[in-house]
Amino acid sequence: MGQNEMLEQYKTKFAEHVKVLQDEISDELKDIDSSLELNQDIWERKDYEGNPGGGGITRAFTGDIIENAGVNTSLVHGAVSESFAKQIGGTDNTMWATGISLIIHPRNPRVPTSHANFRMIQAGEKYWFGGGADLTPFYPHEEDMRYFHQVWKDACEPYGHYAEWKKKCDEYFVNHHRNSEMRGIGGIFYDHYNSGDLESDFNMVVDISKHFLKSYIPIVKKRMNEEYTPEDEDFQLHRRGRYVEFNLLHDRGTHFGLKSNGRTDSILISLPARCKFSYAYRPNEGSVHEKMMENYYPKDW
């Protein structure tokens, strides 16, 4: 089998894998929240030259436990602008990409928000994998934070990437305009990954991607019925505002989707249904929320 034929085969397999993952995660959310309502869109796009350029499946969820969530897959391809091709490091003005992107915003502020994505991209003659998973808690349950990181450490252990990918995550999900305060407490993040062994890279990314449910769902089940205070909710909405700031100002995935003529609502589904901006916000001195603020900087979990 030639290299190009092998690449096409793995592109197809990865596109199939993310759809399976989409179904598994969707089913798990519905099991947790019986009130969950699904708005599913199957959409198509045009490429830079106006030709058919693929599309995707957007699943927008709303419910009593899961306030809003998006579990999306896409497969897009075709011509891109010369400037965009240079930006992503392509060798010509064509692009192909498939992946899953998900964001879960629970209603209860004792339950963390979580985000993950796993993707495969080809730009001209180059191809690579990217993705990761991170957690944004609003309450200082340190055992939950340690558990989340331990799952991803165990997932990455056979491949030797945890320390490197944790560091990249700590450095990426950061509001640099907020004194380098992180969006959450990190996780793992990798981009432009290509070791030169396509089969090995594919198997690794598929294996790691299967750990999302284990990393997050037990935390949701553990905390979703906890009582919370108005102060807890106020802090959650404030931190969601910081989440919005990062996604709109810094997130490369948001910019990639918009510049590749993706579907705007499917890209911005990462935003929480509710948030707030509080001028010069500071949590009450000595509160659990002041303690939580200490965790939005890199730590060895």
N, C-alpha and C positions, 0 to 999 in steps of 0.2 A: 504494500500500500504506500503510495506517495505521500509526501508531507502535506500537500494541499488537501488531498482526499482525507487524510487522517484528521486534519484540522476541521474540515467540514463535518466529519462524523462526530467529533467531540462538541462542536457548536450545537449540533442537533440534540445530543444527549444532555447537554447542560440546560438547554431550553426546556426539555422535557422534565428535568429534575426540579427546576424552580416551580413548575406548575404543580408537581406532586407536593412540594413543600408548602405551596400556597394553600392547597386543599387541607393538608394536615394541620396547619396553624389556624385556618378558618374554622375547622371542626372543633379544635380545642377551645377557641374563644366562645363558640356557640354552646359548648358543654358547660363552661364556666358561667355564662350569662344567658339564662333562658329568655330574657326580654330582648335580646340582641336583634336588631333589625339590619338587614343587609340591602344596600343599594349597589348593585353590580352594573358596571358599564364595560362593554367590549368596544374598544375604540380603534380607529385607524388614523394614520398620519400621512402627510406628504413629505418627501425629502426636500432638500434645498432647491432642487430643480423642478419641483412640482410633481414628481413621479410618486407612485405608491411606495411607501417607506416603512411598512410594518405597522405595529400597534401594540395593544396590550389588553390586560384584564384588570380593571380597578375594582376592588371590593372595599366599600366604605361602610363601616359598622357604627351603630349607635345603640346604647342600651343603658340600663340602670347601674351596672357594675363597670362595664367598659363604656366610658362617656363617649369617646370617639376613637376609632382606629382605622387604619388603612393597611390592607394586605394586597400588594400589587405585583403583577408580573408584566414584563414587556419584552418585546423582540422588535427592535427597530434597525433599519438599514438604509443605505442609499447615499446620495451625494450630500456633502456638507460644505459650508463656506470655507474658503482658503484660510481665513483667520482662525476659524474653529479647528480645522485640521491641524494647524500649527500649534494651537493651544493644547490639544490632547496628545500631540507627539506623533501624528500619523505620517505615513510616507506618501500619501496622495489625498485627494479630496473625497474619499469614501470612508464609511463607518458602518460597523455592525455591532450591535450590543444586545445582550439579553440578561435578565436578572430578576431577582425578587427584592422588593423594598417594603419594609413594614414598620409601622409606628403604632404604639398602643398607649393611649392616655386613659387610665382608669379614673373613675370619679372620686374615689376615696383617697384623700391626700396621704394616708398611711401606706398606700400602694405605689411603688415607683412607676414612672413612665419607662418604656423601653423601646429601643430602635435597633433594627438590624438590616443589613442588605448584603447580598452575595451576587456577583455579576461576572460576566465574561465579555470582553470587548476586543474587537479587531478594528484597527485603523490603518488602512492600506495593507502593507505586508507585516505589520506588527500586531501581536495579540497579547493579552494579559488578563489576569484575574484581579478582582478587588472586592472589598467588602469589610465586614466586621459586625460587632454588636456592642452596644453600650447601654448603661443604666442611669436613669435620673431619679434618684429618690428625693423625697421632700421631708422625710422624717428619719432621724438618726438610728435606725435599726442596723447596727454595725454587723450583726450576724448575717443579715440579708446581703449586704454589700460584699462581705467576705465569701459568702456562698456563690454569688454571681461570678466573681473573679475566679474562684476555685474551679468552677465548671469549665470556664474558658481556658484556664491554665491546663487542666487535664486534657481538654480537647486538642490543644496545641502541643502538648508534651511529646507525642510521637514524632513531631516534625521539627521541634526545637525552635519555635518561633514566638513563644509567649512573651518573653521579656521584651523582644524587639517590637512586637505588635502592640503590646500594652503601652510602651513608651510612645509609639506613633499615635495611639488613641489619645493619650494624655496631652499630646502636643497639637492634635488636630481639632478636637471638639472644645475649642477655647474661644471665649469672647475677649479678644485681645484689647478691645476698646473698653473693657471693664477690668482693668488691672490684671489681665491674664487669668481671669476666673473661668473655670471649666463649666461647660453646660451641665454636666452631671458628675459622675464619679468614674467615668471611663469604662474600659472593657478591652476590646481588641480592634485594631484597624490596620488594613494593608491595602496597597494600591500598586498598580503596574507590576504585579507579581508574575514573573516568568523565569523559571529556573533553567529553561531549555529542555525540560522533560515534560512534554504535554500530558502524557498519561498520568505521571506522578502528580503533577500540579492539579489536574482535574480531580483525581481521587482524593487528594488532600482537601480541596475546597468543598467538595461534596460531603466528605466526612465531617468537617468542621461545621458546615451549615446545619447539619442535623442536630446540633447541640442547643439550638436556640430554645426550644420548648423546655428542655431540662433546666436551662439557666434561669428561666423567667417564671414559668407557670407555677411552680411550687411556691414562689414568693407571693404571687397574686392570691393563690388559695389560702395562704397563711394569714394574709393581712386584710382581705377584702371585706370582712365583717367586723373589723375593729371600729370602735366608736372614735369619733374625732371631734375636734373643737372648731369654732369659727376662726380661731387664730391659725389652726392647722390649714384650713382652707385658704385663708388669706395668704399664707406663705406659699402654698402650692400655686395659686394664681400669679403671684409675683414671680416665682421661679419659672412658670410657664412663659411669662413675658420675656425672660432671659432666653428661654428656648427659642422663641420666635426671633429674637434678635440674631442669634447664631444662624438659624436656618436661612434667614433672608439676607444677611450680610456676608456670611463666610462659607456656607456649605457648598462644596464643589458639586455635589450631586444635584442640588437645586439649580445651580447655574448650568450644569451639563444638560439637564432635562429641558430647561427653557431654551437654551441656545441650539439644541438639536431638534427643535420644533416638536417637543413632546406635548402631552396634553396637560394644560396648566393646572386644572383641578386635581389631576392625578399626582402632580408634582407637589402641590401645596397642601395635599391631604396630610402631610406631616405636621401641620400646625394644630395646636389644641383648639377645641371648640370654645373654650373660655380661657382668658388670661387677663392680666392687668398690668398697667404701668403705674408705678408709685414713685413719685419724684423723690430722689435722694433716699431710697428705701433702706431702712435698717431694722432688723428684727429686734424685739424687746431684749434688753440686756439680761443675761442669765437664763434666757428661755431655751427650750430644746431647739428652736429654730436658729438661734444664734450658734448653738453647737453644731447644727447641720451645716452651717456655712463653712465650717472648718474643713469639710470633706470635699469641697469643690476645687480642690487643688491636688496635684499628684501625690498619691500615697502608695506605700507598699502594702497591698492587701494580703 
